[in-house]
């Protein structure tokens, strides 16, 4: 079956009109299907249902096979002549030679789950008609959806659900499905719907499932708590695959099958990453935080730094693709020519998020409700939205890496391990060779509360840079620090780490200490606490 959206209201209106028509001669029985509680599926040509028609005078048709023709199910079955004789129509999917008394889902749904999806519809008071009869099909089983984040470093070969009974007993009158008491539980291989989503359909039952991820041929498993699975509903479960095993998170309660949520990344909606509680586990050269793996590196200052940008979404926040919205967290962007001028255009894809992360204002990065003239200097070394044991860098820590010649920004220091006398700070190209992984993040520029935020369209080109690989990327970027600097009119300024490309002066890009604005949006890379 294809993924489409059934037009329930339009189809119902058509049926209401068509059922009033008086046929002049026996006509073909046509069933227009509507699938409820499943906005993600509909029938496709060749699908078969079994239809039974019962009149007051007796059974007119039993388990007639009707194929789907693109808009309706229709076959050789025709209506009886008595136009005023109402009938009850019962249909089920998928068709079998005999009306099923049991239904068994496939234990291998890796090639698709829809053939394991038992659906049925019962409609009373139907009169013969030359039009289509609309029948609403409902799911009689339940759906498991696993959001899997593979941070193991290996290849995820398969995801399986164990301990589920695959057989349901079917009531011949209502087509309701009840899990078989005599069938034995099995392990079901799920269908990979996309890079992070794995789904399977099973009978409704009370079960303590076992989730198994097969990584490089080796299975790792974890048991879930016992749950009561309800027919026509789906469960959302988060699975985090780590080098040390699995972590399982239940994302809320049962949801109706028709509540599939938004498509990741669509219209600047939810990011392309699984959502987990604030799970944190640290390894030698990376840590996993809230389902995302970040690389880390011990630099020559002796401190361990993130070398990937933060993409954490604090509770109550939602990233925006519109920098004019004061959302506190924005998607990264690329610079494109729009209507003849350079313009920042939001990027919501996984690759952009991985390389450039989100852009945060200072309140969001520091994990507070607001920054004020009274509190802006109270966040030095704050954890903010960094994981436990890590914090938002201070100006002194940035100076400890790249040095500083401006006494108004902190200690003057030219002996820092990455200080370049010709650049009066850090040389970006030299730092890339060190593994610093500067991401050309860009900024959301908002200089005061009355200003409208905008993506900075300053672009690297042959006019300001000698490194061809940088051309087309964002020239203006900052990393957030936790050091408050001063109140400047309506603006509150901190001291961050800024990139500069100025042609002959800094042709490979400079990293230096500079003032930043509290309402603007910048990248964040945390530094590990020292013992």
TIDO-770367 format. One record per residue (C-alpha): x, y, z. Coordinates in Angstrom, 3 decimals. Example, Ala and Ser with C-alpha at 12.3 -4.5 7.8 and 13.67 -1.06 7.14 Angstrom:
REM residues 2
[[12.300,-4.500,7.800]],
[[13.670,-1.060,7.140]],
END
This chain:
REM residues 531
[[0.000,0.000,0.000]],
[[1.224,3.516,-0.784]],
[[1.710,6.307,1.693]],
[[-1.035,8.867,1.003]],
[[-3.693,10.732,2.943]],
[[-7.310,9.526,2.658]],
[[-9.801,12.300,2.009]],
[[-12.380,11.206,4.550]],
[[-14.771,14.142,4.428]],
[[-14.954,14.354,0.644]],
[[-15.483,10.621,0.291]],
[[-18.181,10.602,2.975]],
[[-20.046,13.419,1.217]],
[[-19.880,11.556,-2.084]],
[[-21.245,8.426,-0.463]],
[[-24.103,10.321,1.197]],
[[-25.232,11.592,-2.172]],
[[-24.673,8.359,-4.057]],
[[-26.586,6.155,-1.636]],
[[-29.798,8.050,-2.388]],
[[-29.660,7.180,-6.068]],
[[-32.205,4.673,-7.413]],
[[-30.613,2.184,-9.839]],
[[-32.591,1.330,-12.924]],
[[-30.848,-2.032,-13.334]],
[[-28.455,-4.234,-11.356]],
[[-25.154,-2.385,-11.067]],
[[-21.672,-3.199,-9.924]],
[[-20.936,-3.084,-6.213]],
[[-18.169,-0.531,-5.686]],
[[-16.501,0.143,-2.338]],
[[-14.709,3.461,-1.834]],
[[-12.314,2.870,1.083]],
[[-11.320,5.361,3.723]],
[[-8.634,4.391,6.206]],
[[-8.950,6.044,9.570]],
[[-6.257,6.094,12.239]],
[[-3.659,5.812,9.505]],
[[-2.826,9.015,7.721]],
[[0.288,7.296,6.407]],
[[-1.263,4.533,4.276]],
[[-3.892,3.904,1.641]],
[[-4.631,1.105,-0.782]],
[[-2.965,0.688,-4.146]],
[[-4.043,-1.084,-7.306]],
[[-4.126,-4.848,-6.955]],
[[-4.900,-4.920,-3.236]],
[[-7.764,-7.276,-2.431]],
[[-10.545,-7.195,0.138]],
[[-13.139,-9.806,1.026]],
[[-16.690,-8.432,1.045]],
[[-19.845,-10.021,2.488]],
[[-23.345,-8.580,1.962]],
[[-26.262,-9.604,4.210]],
[[-29.898,-8.562,3.608]],
[[-32.920,-9.014,5.848]],
[[-33.885,-11.924,3.618]],
[[-30.492,-13.577,3.960]],
[[-26.940,-13.519,2.716]],
[[-26.456,-11.999,-0.721]],
[[-22.679,-12.425,-1.033]],
[[-20.046,-14.178,1.077]],
[[-16.355,-13.314,0.962]],
[[-16.443,-11.864,-2.551]],
[[-12.964,-10.945,-3.772]],
[[-12.816,-7.299,-4.852]],
[[-9.587,-5.800,-6.268]],
[[-8.668,-2.152,-5.855]],
[[-8.887,-0.213,-9.133]],
[[-7.311,3.062,-8.090]],
[[-10.340,4.749,-6.523]],
[[-12.550,1.881,-5.382]],
[[-12.759,-1.859,-4.868]],
[[-14.885,-3.451,-7.586]],
[[-15.232,-6.907,-9.139]],
[[-17.970,-9.170,-10.522]],
[[-20.417,-8.616,-7.672]],
[[-23.611,-6.700,-8.588]],
[[-26.445,-5.341,-6.499]],
[[-29.822,-7.055,-6.061]],
[[-32.862,-5.395,-7.701]],
[[-34.849,-4.543,-4.574]],
[[-33.853,-0.891,-4.207]],
[[-35.494,-0.461,-0.813]],
[[-33.930,-3.518,0.820]],
[[-31.150,-2.437,3.186]],
[[-28.049,-4.543,3.687]],
[[-25.098,-4.844,6.023]],
[[-21.688,-4.802,4.343]],
[[-18.629,-6.333,5.985]],
[[-15.153,-6.131,4.454]],
[[-11.655,-7.046,5.555]],
[[-8.087,-6.718,4.253]],
[[-5.990,-8.565,3.164]],
[[-8.203,-11.059,1.317]],
[[-7.974,-14.807,1.916]],
[[-9.839,-17.721,0.307]],
[[-11.889,-18.214,3.470]],
[[-13.068,-15.540,5.873]],
[[-10.240,-15.635,8.401]],
[[-10.801,-16.964,11.875]],
[[-7.188,-16.141,12.724]],
[[-4.612,-13.747,11.327]],
[[-0.830,-14.064,11.656]],
[[1.569,-11.183,11.116]],
[[4.858,-11.882,9.363]],
[[7.849,-12.489,11.596]],
[[9.991,-10.799,8.926]],
[[8.564,-7.369,8.114]],
[[11.899,-6.019,6.876]],
[[10.514,-5.706,3.333]],
[[7.296,-4.006,4.450]],
[[4.672,-4.176,7.188]],
[[1.453,-3.414,5.317]],
[[0.703,-7.030,4.392]],
[[0.645,-7.728,8.142]],
[[-1.850,-4.945,8.747]],
[[-5.301,-6.515,9.251]],
[[-8.065,-3.957,8.614]],
[[-11.823,-4.257,8.468]],
[[-15.038,-2.299,8.067]],
[[-18.697,-2.957,8.884]],
[[-21.475,-0.729,7.525]],
[[-25.218,-1.145,8.106]],
[[-28.269,0.274,6.338]],
[[-26.771,0.321,2.851]],
[[-29.106,0.535,-0.152]],
[[-28.251,-0.556,-3.693]],
[[-26.654,2.327,-5.593]],
[[-25.012,3.146,-8.886]],
[[-22.363,5.082,-6.992]],
[[-19.599,4.056,-4.649]],
[[-20.302,2.971,-1.079]],
[[-17.869,4.573,1.332]],
[[-16.588,2.201,4.008]],
[[-14.256,3.270,6.767]],
[[-11.512,0.708,7.406]],
[[-9.895,0.612,10.826]],
[[-6.734,-1.126,11.989]],
[[-7.510,-4.141,14.158]],
[[-3.880,-4.667,15.264]],
[[-1.324,-2.230,16.692]],
[[1.864,-0.647,15.431]],
[[5.265,-0.338,17.081]],
[[7.465,2.541,15.955]],
[[11.071,2.625,17.129]],
[[13.161,5.766,16.747]],
[[16.694,4.410,16.657]],
[[19.864,6.448,17.102]],
[[22.927,4.357,16.274]],
[[25.904,5.767,18.172]],
[[27.775,2.474,18.441]],
[[30.308,3.209,15.731]],
[[29.231,0.049,13.859]],
[[26.716,-0.764,11.128]],
[[23.140,-1.352,12.250]],
[[22.053,-4.471,10.356]],
[[18.563,-4.983,11.768]],
[[16.206,-4.122,14.624]],
[[13.947,-6.822,16.042]],
[[11.112,-6.982,18.571]],
[[10.930,-10.153,20.606]],
[[8.405,-11.728,22.937]],
[[5.322,-10.817,20.876]],
[[2.557,-13.250,19.942]],
[[2.045,-12.967,16.149]],
[[-1.411,-14.581,15.940]],
[[-4.814,-12.966,16.514]],
[[-8.217,-14.670,16.681]],
[[-10.724,-12.905,14.412]],
[[-14.369,-12.502,15.418]],
[[-16.458,-13.439,12.318]],
[[-19.200,-10.959,13.164]],
[[-17.203,-7.817,13.900]],
[[-13.739,-8.705,12.588]],
[[-12.263,-7.620,15.898]],
[[-8.882,-9.180,16.625]],
[[-7.889,-10.735,19.962]],
[[-4.439,-12.105,20.600]],
[[-4.366,-15.910,20.466]],
[[-3.930,-17.611,23.831]],
[[-2.472,-20.754,22.256]],
[[0.147,-19.205,19.967]],
[[3.770,-18.927,21.066]],
[[5.684,-15.601,21.074]],
[[8.221,-14.913,18.329]],
[[10.776,-12.308,17.333]],
[[9.640,-9.887,14.601]],
[[12.151,-8.138,12.340]],
[[11.039,-4.529,11.824]],
[[10.819,-2.524,8.607]],
[[13.313,0.295,8.172]],
[[11.121,3.240,7.180]],
[[13.956,5.779,7.092]],
[[17.394,6.310,8.615]],
[[16.074,6.366,12.181]],
[[12.558,4.860,12.080]],
[[11.789,1.133,12.331]],
[[8.189,-0.133,12.405]],
[[6.276,-3.381,12.836]],
[[2.626,-4.410,13.240]],
[[1.593,-6.959,15.883]],
[[-1.680,-8.034,17.522]],
[[-2.866,-6.030,20.509]],
[[-1.587,-7.725,23.670]],
[[-0.031,-7.209,27.065]],
[[3.650,-7.894,26.664]],
[[7.139,-7.112,27.960]],
[[8.888,-6.782,24.604]],
[[12.592,-7.278,24.001]],
[[14.249,-4.887,21.564]],
[[17.332,-6.249,19.791]],
[[19.691,-4.233,17.607]],
[[22.057,-6.215,15.398]],
[[25.313,-4.271,15.011]],
[[27.976,-5.683,12.687]],
[[26.299,-9.077,13.021]],
[[26.254,-8.997,16.827]],
[[22.888,-8.702,18.617]],
[[22.480,-6.490,21.687]],
[[19.166,-6.530,23.534]],
[[17.166,-4.844,26.238]],
[[13.787,-5.735,27.719]],
[[11.023,-3.145,27.960]],
[[8.632,-2.867,30.856]],
[[5.333,-4.656,30.401]],
[[2.859,-2.621,28.389]],
[[-0.729,-3.076,27.266]],
[[-0.846,-2.610,23.498]],
[[-4.233,-1.433,22.228]],
[[-5.698,-2.164,18.795]],
[[-5.634,0.735,16.362]],
[[-2.916,2.515,18.313]],
[[0.825,2.811,18.000]],
[[3.637,2.992,20.534]],
[[6.617,5.287,20.090]],
[[9.829,4.013,21.674]],
[[13.309,5.545,21.547]],
[[16.312,3.237,21.206]],
[[19.842,4.526,21.703]],
[[22.522,2.099,20.463]],
[[25.825,2.666,22.236]],
[[29.160,0.844,22.238]],
[[28.160,-0.433,25.670]],
[[24.685,-1.686,24.682]],
[[21.144,-0.311,24.361]],
[[19.257,2.392,26.194]],
[[15.466,2.352,25.856]],
[[13.184,5.333,26.335]],
[[9.386,5.289,26.113]],
[[8.320,8.521,24.429]],
[[4.983,9.181,26.113]],
[[1.952,6.913,26.099]],
[[-0.016,5.104,23.421]],
[[-1.127,7.381,20.610]],
[[-3.879,6.924,18.073]],
[[-2.487,5.469,14.882]],
[[-3.566,8.593,12.998]],
[[-1.344,10.801,15.190]],
[[1.873,10.227,13.286]],
[[3.453,13.577,14.218]],
[[5.342,15.898,11.862]],
[[7.850,14.781,9.283]],
[[11.404,15.475,10.580]],
[[12.781,18.648,9.170]],
[[9.622,19.668,7.246]],
[[8.984,23.360,7.312]],
[[11.519,23.927,10.038]],
[[9.724,21.551,12.363]],
[[11.347,18.921,14.492]],
[[15.053,18.343,13.756]],
[[16.344,15.247,12.070]],
[[17.413,13.481,15.215]],
[[15.733,11.251,17.784]],
[[14.589,12.815,21.023]],
[[15.681,11.290,24.330]],
[[15.759,12.462,27.921]],
[[19.007,14.105,28.972]],
[[20.950,10.889,28.664]],
[[24.718,11.435,28.799]],
[[27.570,8.980,28.475]],
[[31.183,9.947,27.878]],
[[33.853,8.025,25.982]],
[[37.498,8.689,25.198]],
[[37.027,10.809,22.073]],
[[33.317,11.606,22.135]],
[[30.236,11.784,24.300]],
[[26.585,10.940,23.603]],
[[24.156,13.542,24.861]],
[[20.379,13.354,24.388]],
[[20.777,10.912,21.507]],
[[23.488,12.800,19.603]],
[[27.173,11.893,19.472]],
[[29.715,14.749,19.686]],
[[33.422,14.402,19.050]],
[[35.804,15.720,21.694]],
[[39.524,16.478,21.738]],
[[42.128,17.429,24.309]],
[[43.801,20.574,22.980]],
[[47.283,21.904,23.802]],
[[45.870,23.943,26.676]],
[[45.301,20.618,28.468]],
[[41.500,20.944,28.361]],
[[39.030,18.683,26.590]],
[[36.818,20.563,24.121]],
[[33.881,19.690,21.931]],
[[34.957,19.804,18.292]],
[[31.378,19.474,17.047]],
[[28.755,22.200,17.609]],
[[25.891,21.744,20.042]],
[[22.511,20.698,18.639]],
[[20.679,20.173,21.917]],
[[17.080,21.408,22.150]],
[[16.116,22.516,25.670]],
[[12.650,21.693,26.963]],
[[10.039,24.196,25.865]],
[[12.136,25.383,22.923]],
[[11.599,24.781,19.229]],
[[14.160,25.686,16.570]],
[[13.024,28.268,14.048]],
[[13.922,28.718,10.385]],
[[13.028,32.409,10.655]],
[[15.747,34.524,12.314]],
[[13.240,37.338,12.867]],
[[11.399,35.129,15.363]],
[[12.738,35.568,18.922]],
[[12.736,31.799,19.455]],
[[16.142,31.681,21.166]],
[[17.260,28.794,18.928]],
[[17.555,28.807,15.139]],
[[18.543,26.426,12.377]],
[[21.881,26.993,10.645]],
[[21.842,28.481,7.167]],
[[23.575,28.759,3.838]],
[[24.131,31.946,1.859]],
[[22.277,32.059,-1.444]],
[[21.443,34.716,-4.004]],
[[17.761,35.642,-3.650]],
[[16.288,38.444,-5.786]],
[[19.764,39.536,-6.725]],
[[21.241,39.802,-3.217]],
[[23.032,37.490,-0.812]],
[[20.578,36.037,1.710]],
[[20.783,33.514,4.529]],
[[18.499,30.526,3.902]],
[[17.796,28.080,6.744]],
[[19.166,24.533,6.446]],
[[17.198,21.811,8.256]],
[[18.925,18.749,6.834]],
[[20.938,16.304,8.926]],
[[24.263,17.202,7.294]],
[[23.904,20.910,8.114]],
[[22.875,20.210,11.698]],
[[25.783,17.826,12.165]],
[[28.408,20.242,10.851]],
[[27.037,23.590,12.081]],
[[24.614,22.805,14.899]],
[[21.935,25.204,16.099]],
[[22.398,28.930,16.737]],
[[21.468,30.004,20.290]],
[[20.919,33.294,22.017]],
[[22.700,33.701,25.342]],
[[19.701,33.003,27.594]],
[[19.045,29.690,25.823]],
[[22.696,28.625,25.815]],
[[23.105,29.521,29.489]],
[[19.838,27.804,30.424]],
[[18.114,30.807,32.004]],
[[14.814,32.561,31.429]],
[[16.390,35.892,30.552]],
[[19.591,37.926,30.590]],
[[19.305,41.233,32.433]],
[[21.636,44.129,33.364]],
[[21.519,42.743,36.909]],
[[22.519,39.131,36.166]],
[[24.602,39.146,32.982]],
[[27.923,38.878,34.842]],
[[26.821,35.964,37.040]],
[[27.235,33.114,34.528]],
[[31.015,32.692,34.395]],
[[31.689,28.977,33.853]],
[[27.976,28.048,33.948]],
[[26.930,24.597,32.769]],
[[24.087,26.056,30.720]],
[[22.745,23.471,28.264]],
[[26.031,21.551,28.267]],
[[25.972,18.014,29.695]],
[[26.958,17.233,33.269]],
[[30.666,17.791,33.837]],
[[30.919,20.292,30.979]],
[[30.278,24.037,30.803]],
[[29.948,27.048,28.513]],
[[33.522,28.297,27.917]],
[[34.815,31.415,29.633]],
[[36.745,34.170,27.913]],
[[39.879,33.107,29.806]],
[[39.538,29.604,28.374]],
[[39.326,30.949,24.830]],
[[42.329,33.174,25.538]],
[[44.135,30.108,26.857]],
[[43.839,28.633,23.376]],
[[44.290,31.586,21.023]],
[[45.801,34.409,23.051]],
[[44.660,38.023,23.238]],
[[46.190,41.462,22.573]],
[[43.235,43.606,23.662]],
[[43.363,44.305,27.405]],
[[39.690,45.357,27.482]],
[[38.692,41.760,26.703]],
[[40.752,40.071,29.426]],
[[44.312,39.054,30.097]],
[[46.835,40.016,27.430]],
[[48.493,36.797,26.382]],
[[50.647,36.009,23.358]],
[[52.088,32.706,24.560]],
[[48.888,30.677,24.086]],
[[49.519,27.372,22.269]],
[[47.582,28.384,19.148]],
[[48.482,32.069,19.032]],
[[49.729,33.228,15.635]],
[[51.607,36.545,15.819]],
[[50.697,37.389,12.209]],
[[46.999,36.817,12.911]],
[[46.981,38.310,16.436]],
[[44.993,35.241,17.458]],
[[44.308,31.838,15.958]],
[[44.803,30.908,12.297]],
[[41.726,28.942,11.168]],
[[43.588,26.878,8.584]],
[[46.278,25.953,11.106]],
[[43.571,25.064,13.635]],
[[41.804,22.838,11.106]],
[[45.029,20.883,10.765]],
[[45.074,20.546,14.559]],
[[41.570,19.028,14.471]],
[[39.716,22.069,15.841]],
[[36.998,21.612,13.169]],
[[35.823,25.194,12.757]],
[[32.348,24.941,11.264]],
[[31.739,28.351,9.605]],
[[28.536,28.537,11.640]],
[[27.217,31.980,10.740]],
[[25.185,34.110,13.134]],
[[21.700,35.453,13.744]],
[[22.326,39.176,14.109]],
[[20.105,41.070,16.553]],
[[21.813,44.024,18.222]],
[[19.086,45.106,20.666]],
[[15.502,44.257,21.748]],
[[13.909,46.558,19.167]],
[[15.959,45.164,16.279]],
[[14.730,42.399,13.966]],
[[16.952,39.330,13.831]],
[[18.476,38.267,10.526]],
[[20.982,35.743,9.233]],
[[24.315,37.387,8.479]],
[[24.928,37.083,4.692]],
[[28.673,37.795,4.923]],
[[30.280,35.212,2.659]],
[[33.838,34.009,2.185]],
[[35.173,34.589,-1.325]],
[[38.402,35.238,-3.209]],
[[38.055,38.885,-2.168]],
[[38.635,38.160,1.514]],
[[40.233,34.716,1.680]],
[[43.021,32.725,0.038]],
[[41.644,29.263,0.849]],
[[39.447,28.103,-2.009]],
[[37.773,25.375,0.099]],
[[36.210,28.093,2.264]],
[[34.552,30.011,-0.591]],
[[30.788,30.307,-0.273]],
[[30.788,29.612,3.478]],
[[29.804,31.938,6.319]],
[[32.543,34.476,7.053]],
[[31.062,35.786,10.307]],
[[30.771,33.234,13.132]],
[[30.970,33.272,16.929]],
[[31.292,30.712,19.682]],
[[29.406,31.632,22.832]],
[[31.258,32.283,26.094]],
[[29.792,32.616,29.585]],
[[31.675,35.854,30.336]],
[[29.531,38.979,30.511]],
[[31.180,42.159,29.256]],
[[29.033,45.280,29.533]],
[[25.661,46.928,29.083]],
[[25.634,49.088,25.975]],
[[22.416,51.089,25.742]],
[[19.597,48.575,25.280]],
[[22.074,45.845,24.430]],
[[23.920,43.479,26.764]],
[[27.231,42.206,25.484]],
[[29.299,39.123,26.252]],
[[32.789,38.200,25.037]],
[[32.887,35.394,22.508]],
[[35.245,33.848,19.980]],
[[34.863,35.428,16.516]],
[[36.043,34.500,13.042]],
[[37.370,37.207,10.711]],
[[38.297,37.117,7.020]],
[[39.876,40.355,5.790]],
[[41.831,39.580,2.660]],
[[45.511,40.483,2.971]],
[[45.454,40.784,6.774]],
[[43.880,37.400,7.657]],
[[43.543,35.494,4.357]],
[[43.201,32.085,6.048]],
[[40.747,33.296,8.691]],
[[41.397,34.605,12.184]],
[[39.966,33.459,15.544]],
[[39.995,36.181,18.181]],
[[38.155,37.477,21.236]],
[[35.357,39.954,20.455]],
[[32.116,41.415,21.801]],
[[28.878,39.582,21.057]],
[[25.207,40.508,21.573]],
[[22.982,38.678,24.031]],
[[19.965,38.423,21.697]],
[[21.923,37.290,18.655]],
[[22.278,33.645,17.702]],
[[25.657,31.890,17.882]],
[[27.116,28.398,17.881]],
[[28.042,26.687,21.146]],
[[30.885,24.288,21.895]],
[[31.332,23.223,25.507]],
[[34.530,22.553,27.458]],
[[35.000,19.871,30.099]],
[[35.214,20.816,33.776]],
[[38.638,20.356,35.304]],
[[39.042,18.250,38.427]],
END
